[in-house]
Amino acid sequence: MNYWWLARGVIMEQTVTAKIQIKADKQTTYLLEQSMSVYMQACNFVAEYVDNTHQLKQIPLQKAVYEDLRNNFGLMSQMACNVPRTVIAKFKTAKTNTGKWIKPEFKKPFLALSFNRDYSITKDILSIGTLSGRVKVGFSYKGLEHYFSTLGEKPYLFGGATLFKKKNKLYLGISVTYNIPDIQIEEINNVVGIDRGIRFLATTHDSKGETKFYSGNEVKQKRAKFADVRKQLQVRQTPSARRRLKKIGNRENRWMNNVNHCLSKALVENYPEKTMFVIEDLTGIRGATEKVRRRYRYVQVSWTYYDLETKLTYKAERKGQKVIKVDAHYTSQMCPKCGHTHKLNRDHKNHCFCCRNCGYKSNDDRIGAMNIYQRGLAFIQDYLNEKNNPNNQDGQVCSDGVKSTTPRCNDSSFEKKSKKGRRPKSRNTTGQLQAHRL
């Protein structure tokens, strides 16, 4: 396995969105809302053109629609350049998320802006381009003062921004990029394995041998209430019921977003700098969760694993920590003491793990966190071995002379069995984990 991407340097970039509130009078607010509405209509026009021609290249698309955007919609020159870019990004996002060609529909008014072209910032004034020319407004950035200390210059560089309306208030989301230190593998002094789940949102096991559980019972119960209310409203099939459904969906999304923010923040703050968080690679998990019983399918499929992963990643990087992903297979079936793997080792009903080989017993979520932690140790060991022996491609030799494999699972026979959907009845990996036992 090649680890060249882990040695890119000691500096890396991180981009966040700083949301500020616009303070404008009625006339200026009208001009901004008018520009937002026309920009949305222009995006739908270009989306229709792209859907017919399948043209997703920036320059040819801009040449084809530029005159129509200027003459028919009255957009300023920079706005007419931003529209094709916005539409192309939406098409590519839909293709990535669904794997299908889907024409996006822009339903809410908004306005995409480019820094120092159609929007700029001075000390207390924000200048924004509209259909009727530039307008200057005040803005509030409470809690974001550090981003605006240099007003778009180093260390915080401003990029594109989006003007939108929410609860009768105008906001501007500005893309802010800044440099953060990139922690190298050699500097890691603490490893934390994180097992994500439903009964426990997260179960951690660290280098000190300590295990922490973050309960998910309250989250599960509240989401069940949301689902029950939605079910009752869906039966009615009235306009008011549909409006209520939309509000409930948005409310649940905001609440879950806050839960993941709080959980990721707690995980990051509980551990010092130069900590490496190890999580499971859950790519393709939706296909597996859809096979469960119908009554459990909604909970399994809609759980926000990826949202928690993204929030944990950027918060950890900001604090000088690192997040890596390892193979998720058999983390709850493999004994962390002897390496014996069998599906009957785990009792799903009682949430208990009992090794059929050595008799080791513990909570099944704790077992998952311990195995993820050990695969993180193996990840570090393989990286260091490859760095010291770059010509060794077949495998790395641990300190006890045992040849180990990477936690991303390079075993070709294992990959073939996984593709067929069959798992071996027993798989003893004692030798692979011998150097990293607890």
N, C-alpha and C positions, 0 to 999 in steps of 0.2 A: 504493500500500500504506500502511495506517495504522499508525503506530508509537506510538500513544498508550500502550500497555502498557509501553513502555520508560521512560516518564517518570512512574512512579507515586510516586516519592519516593526519599529516601535511606535509608530503613529498611525492611527486609522481615523476615518471620518464617521460622524454620526449625524443624521438629519432628523429633526423633530419639527412639529408644527406648533407655532406660537399663535394662540388665538387672542385677538384683541377686540374690544368693543368700540364701535364707531359712535361718535357723538356729533350729530348733525341736526340742523334745523329742518323744518318741514319741506322747504323748497329743495334743499340739497338732497334730502332723503328721497324725494320724488324723482329727481334726476338719476340717483343711483339705482333705485328700483326699476325705473324705465330701462336703463342700460342692461340690468340683469335680465329682465324679461326678454328684450330683443336678442341678447346673447344666447339665451336658452333656445329661442326659436331658430336662430342661425345654426346652432348645434344640431337640432333636429333636421334641418334642411340638408346639412352636410352628411348627417348619418344616413339619410335616405339615398343620397348620391353614392356614398360608399357601399351601401347594401346592394345597389344595382351594379356597380362597376367593380367591386372588390379591390379598390385602389387603397392601399395602406401605406404608400410612400409619401413622405411629407411634401417634398418639392412638387411632384406632379399633381398631387391633390390640391395644393395651395394655388398652383397656376390655373387649375380648372375651375375653382370656385371663388377665387379672389374678387373678380369683378362683380359677381352676383352679390357677394357679401357687402361690398362697398356701395353698390348702387341700390339694391333691393332692400337691404336692411339698414343702410346708413352707418355701418360700423367704421370706426377709425382704423387706420392702416394696421396698427399693432394688434387691435382686436381681431381684424380679419386674418392675421397670421396665427393668432392663438386658437381660433376655432378649429381648424383642421388638426392641430396638435392635440387638442382636447378630445376630439372625436376618435382619432386613431388610438389614443390611450385607452378609451372606453372599449373599443372593439377588441383590442389585444387583451385587456383584463377579462372580458367575457369569454374569450377563447381559452385563456389560461385556466379559468375557474371551472368551466363546463366542458371544455374540449369540443365545443360546437361553435358554428358561426351564428351569432345572435346579434340582431340589430339593437343597440341600446336606445332607450327612450329617455329623454331628458324632461322631467316633470316639474322640477323646482327651479325657479329663477336663480341664476348665479352669474358670476363674472370672473373669468380667469385673467390675471394680471401678471405682467413681467416687471421685475424690479428695475428701477431707473429708466423705464420706458413708458409704461402707463401707470405706474405708481412709484412714489418716492416718500421718504420720511425725513423730517428734520426733528428738532428737539421735542416739540409738542404738537406738530402739525403733520397731517397725512394728506398728501396730494394724490388724487385718483382721477384718471381719465374717464370721461363719460361721453355719451353721444353728442352732448352740447359743449364739450370742452372740459378743461380741468376744473375740479372743485377741491377746496381745501377744508378739511374737517379735523376736529379733535379726536383723540382716542384714549382709551384707558387700558393699561397693561399691568394691573396689580398682580404681583407675584411673578412677573416675567421681566423685572427690571434689569436683570443681568444680561438678557438677550439684547436689550436696547441701549446698553451702556456705550456701544461704539457705533450704533446706527448703521448696520449693514457692513461694517468693515471688520477686520480680524479682531478677536478670534471668532466672532459670530458673523457668518456671511449669510445675507438674505438671498432668497431665490424667488421662485414663482409664488403667487398668492391667489387665494380664492375669496371673493366677496360673496357672502350668503346671508340669508335672513332666518332667524330662529326666534320664535315667541315674540314677534313684532319688534325685534331688535336686530340691528345690522352688525355683523362680525366680519373680521378679516383674518383668515388663517394664513400665516406667513411661514414658508419653508425656511428653516434656519439650520445651517450646517456648521459644525465646529469639529476640531480635532480632539481626540482622546487617546491616551496611551494604550497600545496594544500589548497585553500581557502575554509573554512567551511561555511555552510549556515548561521550560527549565525553571521559571520563577514560581511555579505553583507550589504552595505549601499546605494546601488544604483541599480535599476532594469531598464533594457532597453528592450522593446519589439521590435522585428525586423520582419517586414512583407516583404518577398522576392517576387519579381514579374518581369514582363517583361517591362511594361511601366515605373515603377520605380524599379531599381535593388534592392533597400532596402528603406524601410520607417521605421523610428524609433520613438518610444515614450518612454520618460524616466520618472523618479520619479519627476522631476521638472515640468512635464506637457508639455515639449517642444517636438515638432515634426519636424523631418528633412527628406527631400526627396532627394534621390540619383537617378538622372534621368538615364533612360536606352535607351533614344531615339537614341543617337549616336551609341550605341552598336547594337541596333536592325537594324538600317539602314546599318551599315557596314556588319553585318551578312547576310542581304538581298542581298548585292552586291556579297558576296562570293557565296551565293546560286545561283545567276543568272549566274555567270561565270562558276560554276560547271555544270549547266544545259546546257550551250552552248557547253562545252567541251565533255560532255557525249554523245551528239548527233553525234559528229564526229567519235568516235570509232577508233582513230588512236593511234599508240604507243606514239607519242609525246603528244597527248591529255591526255593519261593516266598518263604519267610522270608529266604533268602539274597539273593534278588533285591531285596527291599525294603531290606535293609541296604546292598547295593551302590549302589542308587539314591540313598539318603540320603548315602552317603559321597561319591559323585561330585558331588552338589549342594553339599555343604559345601566340597569341594576347589575347585570352580569359583568358588564365592562368595569364597573366600580369594584365588584368582588375580585376580579382578576388583578386589578390595580393594587388593591390592598394586600392580596396574597403574595404577589410578586415583590412588592415593597418589603413585606415582612421577611421573605426568604433572603433578599439581598442584604437587609440591615442586620440580620442575625449572624452574619458571617463576615470576617475581615476581608481586606484586599488580598489579591492573589489567591482567591478561592476559585476552584473550577467546579461548576455545576454540571452534573451529568444527567441527561434526560433520555428517554426512549425516543427513537425515530419512529413516529407513528404515521409515516407516509402510507396511504392506502388503507387506513384503519376503517374508513367508512364502509368498504366492501365487506369487512368482517363483522362490523356491528349491525349491518342490515340483515344478517342471518339469524339474529336472535328472535325470540318470540315477539309477536306483534305488540303485545301489551307493554313490553320493555323497549321497543324499537325507538320511540321518540326520545326517551332519555338517553339511550346509548348513542344515537346518531347525532343529536344536536348538542352534545356536550362540548364546551369551548376549550378544547385542548390547545389548539393552535394559537388562539388569542392569548392564553396564559404564556405560551412559549415565546411569542414575540415580545410581550411586555417584560418577561423575565430577562430576555436577551439584551434588550437595549438598556435596561436599568442596571444589569450586572456590568455591562461594558462601561457605563458611565462611572461606576464605582471602582473600576480597576479589577474586575473579575471576568471570568470567561464561561461560556456555555457551549457544551458540545453534545452531539447526539450519538447514541450507540444503538446497536441492533437490539430490537425488542423481543425477539423470539426466546421463549422458555424462561423469562425472568421470574415468573411466578411458579415454575415447575421444577427449577433446578435448585438443588441444595447448595447453599453457600459454603458449607463445611467440607463436604466430600465430592461435590460436583455431580452427584447422581441426578438424572433427569427423568421424570415420569409424570404423566398427567394426574395419576392418582396420589401423588405427593400432596396435592392441594385439595382441600375440602372447601368448595365454594360456599356451601350452605352455612357452615360454621365459621368461615373466614379463618381457617387454621391450616397450617402447613406442617406436615409430618413426613420426614424422609423415610422411605421404605428401605433404605440401605443402612444408614447410621442412626436413625431414630431421632434426629434433631427436630425440635418442635419450636414453632413461633407463629406470630401473626402473618398471614399470607401477604399483606401489603408491606410489612417490614421486610419479608424475604425478598420481594421485588426490589425494594430500595437497596438492600444489601448487595444483590446481584448487579444492579446498575452501578453501584459504587465500585464493585470489583472490576467491572468492565471499563470503568473510567481509569482505574489503576493500570489495567492492561493497555489501555490506549496510550497512557504516558510512557509505559515501559517500551511499547513498540515504537513510539516516536523517537525516544532516546536511542534505542538500538539501531534504528534506521539512520539516524543522524550520525552515529558513530561508525556504522558499517553501511554506507550508501550502496555498495555493490551487492549486498545480500538481499535478494528479491524473493526467495522462497519462504522465508519465515525468520523470526528473530529468536535468539536464544536468551533465556532469562538467567538470573544469577545462579540458579540451581541446575542449569544445564538442560532444562525442559524447553522444548520448542513451542512457542505460543503463537496463536493466530490473532488477528486484529479483531476488535469487538464489532466491526462492521460486517464480519462474517465472510471471509474469503473462501470458505470451504465450498467447492463447486458442487459436491454431492449434496450438501445441505440446501443449496440454492435450487437444485433440480427438484428435490422432494418438496420444497416450499411452493414451487410453481404448480405442482400437481395437486396441492391442497392437502397432502398427507403428511403426518408427522410420525417420526419413529416412536415405537413404544418405549424405548429406553435409550438414553444417550449419556454415557459416563464421560464427563469432562474433567475428571480429577486432575489429570496431568496438566491441563491448560491453566487451571486456577491454583495450582499448588504453591506458586510463588506469591500469591496475593490473598491467602486465607486470612480471616480475621484473627 
